[in-house]
Amino acid sequence: MMLGHPILFKSLCYVDGRWVHSESAASVAVQNPADQSVIGHVPMLDASQIKAAVDAAHRAFETWRWVPQQERSAVLLRWHELILRHQHDLAGILSLEQGKPLAEARGEIAYAASFVEWFANEAKRLTGRTIPSHIEGAHLGTMMEPVGVAALITPWNFPVAMITRKAAAAIAAGCTTVIKPAHETPFSALALAQLAEEAGFPAGVFNVVLGEPQMAMDTLVRDTRVRAVSFTGSTRVGGLVARAAAESGIKKLALELGGNAPFIVTEDADLDQAVRIAVGAKFQTSGQDCCAANRIFVAAPLYERFVAQYSEAVTRLKVGPAFEAQVDVGPLMHQAAFDATVARVEDARAKGARITAGGKPHALGGWFFEPTVVADAQPGMRIYDEENFAPTSAISSFQTLDEVVALANDTEYGLAAYVCAQRIDTIFQLVRRLDFAMVSVNGVKFTGAPIPFGGMKASGLGREGGAEGFEPFVETKYFCLGNLGLPLCTAVA
């Protein structure tokens, strides 16, 4: 892969404004999931080096927190401009290490940049308020202050956007950051660090470290100088992060975890529209998306027609490596994901489900799997019960709205849900009754910089994006100011 800006492809970690290697010489190979070829190696830092990154962020915070907001915003806007200027190179790096089709990768870079622009501008409105006083002679108010060092732990499925959504909010608010990306997709994070350096981020404000995952997480989360932790990943690991944070002192915590999104097609839905939306909602990022439609519920009168049309549409999806033209679905990320996908489909087949499209490893070999439709899916089948993170669909029928609400809500997760319907009373009934933090009606696209992204139940805590995206990184400070010559504010027990 030829880059227009070759310096973006980095094989070192970034700490305190310097590119560093592992003192123990430990490294990990990064593979292209399309053919398992090694595209490079990155250093695996030890605990002392990760602590050094926290040291740097802690020192930098004492200066960065006092930098005027306009100046912080100006640095972020330069970063935003550089990300867009090098969108083609960044998309190429992303596709190479993640396997995402190049068109999707370009879309992710633009999506990632939008968070930087949003938080750079929205931070100018991160203000406190004046409170009408109930205390004679006193002036009351609040101010918003940055919490301190933020540890940001990000996943491999959106290796650029998950960093900017967290880091832009933290840095705009006046925090400093230590980022631990997934070791499967480190080069995207390191490219962002290079552009942050070019944008003029002071040393220590933006650090990127890699290390053995459990050790790196524990080292960052348990450090008492880390005052905020933002994690995106599985619910299981999110629980470990929350436990480590609680055991090392109370700190701000944001968790964006797993999903088991229902996709509901009501009897009054536009069938052609529902099929088109379902394909998009399921197969983006090859199905490796916490918001992907995981369980498709179709009203009984439409069920067989939906299965037939949807299956036909799925068979038309083109599978291939990221850099091949017109590819819709890329490979799975690693062998474990591939093996789990095979096992889920075979489990459904053995329990009586119909495989109406795909259903087996793709002829391309490796970690490619055919886009798959499993009709007549039922509770008790792994493909129905589990978050799939694969190009596989589970479809079931329902008779009444009460039934489908119960089916949809029967999961520990509560991230995203989809509704295809035309009647406004049906739409609002489902929006209100579904136990999911985000509901998309008659559309695939619902995320973006201005919206509060996050989940309920086992899908997480807190929100990212929108004005709410600042919450993990700020504290509200209250003040009571007595006037000279007037009675001073006195404490009330």
Secondary structure by P-SEA (a helix, b strand, c coil): cccccccccccccccccccccccccbbbbbbcccccccccccccccaaaaaaaaaaaaaaaaccccccaaaaaaaaaaaaaaaaaaaaaaaaaaaacccccaaaaaaaaaaaaaaaaaaaaaaaacccccccccccccccbbbbbbccbbbbbbbcccccaaaaacaaaaaaacccbbbbcccccaaaaaaaaaaaaaaccccccbbbbbcaaaaaaaaaaacccccbbbbbccaaaaaaaaaaaaaacccbbbbbbbbbbbbbbccccaaaaaaaaaaaacccccccccccccbbbbcccaaaaaaaaaaaaaaaccccccccccccccccccaaaaaaaaaaaaaaaaacccccccccccccccccccbbbbcccccccccccccccccbbbbbbbccaaaaaaaaaccccccbbbbbcccaaaaaaaaaaccccccccccccccccccccccccccccccccccccccccbbbbbbbbbccccccccccc
